[in-house]
Amino acid sequence: MIRAVPHVAAMGAYSLADLGGPDTVSLAQNESAFPASPAAIAAGKAVLDQMPLYPDPEWPDLRAAIAEIHGLDPDLILCGAGSMELIGCLIRAFAGPGDQVLGTDYGYAFVASASAQVQATYVKAHEVDLTVSVDKILAEVTPQTRIVFLCNPGNPTGTLIPNGEIIRLRNALPADVMLVVDQAYAEFADQREDPADIFDLVQRGDTVVMRTLSKAYGLAGVRAGWGYFPPAIAGEVRKLLNPNNISIASQAMSAAAMRDQAHMRNTVADTATIRDQFADDCRGLGLTVPQSHTNFVLLRFASGESAARAEAALREAGLLMRGMGGYGLSDCLRATICDAAVMNRALLTLKGVLE
């Protein structure tokens, strides 16, 4: 019998959201409530005649667009098939058996899977009130810690810590510990006044910042993420990336979307308006809803049983939210923000259950 190597055989497959049936509206994937920029759609169509060719492994126009918008050095930008590819390659390059990768209670679950793939131990630091605590992270650092992963804003909590706290964390970490700041939802928080720039930490040589085009840019389907890397770290990660990882059409669409900042900001603003109204309405039903800085909200019920009843009622109504039992939050559901009509349907269903 052909067998996988023992540590892979012992792993479970990474769990994605249940998408339901063809008549189900998913509020479980944190996809954009609004379509991508028309400029991005046009750019994708314009390169369809190039499909016989392999994509450029240097992502030149996409890197240039990212650098233009964020004021970054394009040579320090790496692009991946979603930030998942970059995270996986980063862990494979810098962690292994006997090492620890340190996250938080409610950090991105894929980091644990990627750590298991290389036989590194994934450790969680406690969060306080569903919010990352720098002091709790520092308390978990050991001589075996190689990488610290921090999601800000957080998923599935939607909570945010100031950039100054991230800088305090970096300053307190040992020099041989890499800090990775996952900012998948950063565009939803970028409008806040915060004088500290996390990208500046990359110049130290010990910090990586990740972003994606899947959320605020509405391009989850093109699989494009990016990160800002110190040169020495980037060189090792490049060895593990698929050299043709982002298709020609995806690169063109992503570059055009990045340059259409007005469309992205409108998407963020419209999403936030619907999100905040839905959150307030849910609080009116007696649910606990942390302030969200993302395109989703976390709904906390009185008990796990109450959350399960709500999830079942939503599914019966053709709506699907994400249960949070895998994060140790069995009394919570996570709701991706969709258009206002869908959120009103969800609210009415929740009201029926809770009353």
Secondary structure, DSSP 8 states (H G I E B T S, - for coil): -----HHHHTS----------TT-EEESS---SS---HHHHHHHHHTGGGTTS---TT-HHHHHHHHHHHT--GGGEEEESSHHHHHHHHHHHH--TT-EEEEETTS-THHHHHHHHTT-EEEEE--BTTB--HHHHHHH--TTEEEEEEESS-TTT-----HHHHHHHHHHS-TTSEEEEE-TTGGGTTTS-----GGGGGGGTSEEEEEESSSTTS-GGG--EEEE--HHHHHHHHTTS-TT-S-HHHHHHHHHHHH-HHHHHHHHHHHHHHHHHHHHHHHHTT-B----SSSEEEEE-SSHHHHHHHHHHHHHTTEEEEEEGGGTEEEEEEEE---HHHHHHHHHHHHHHH-
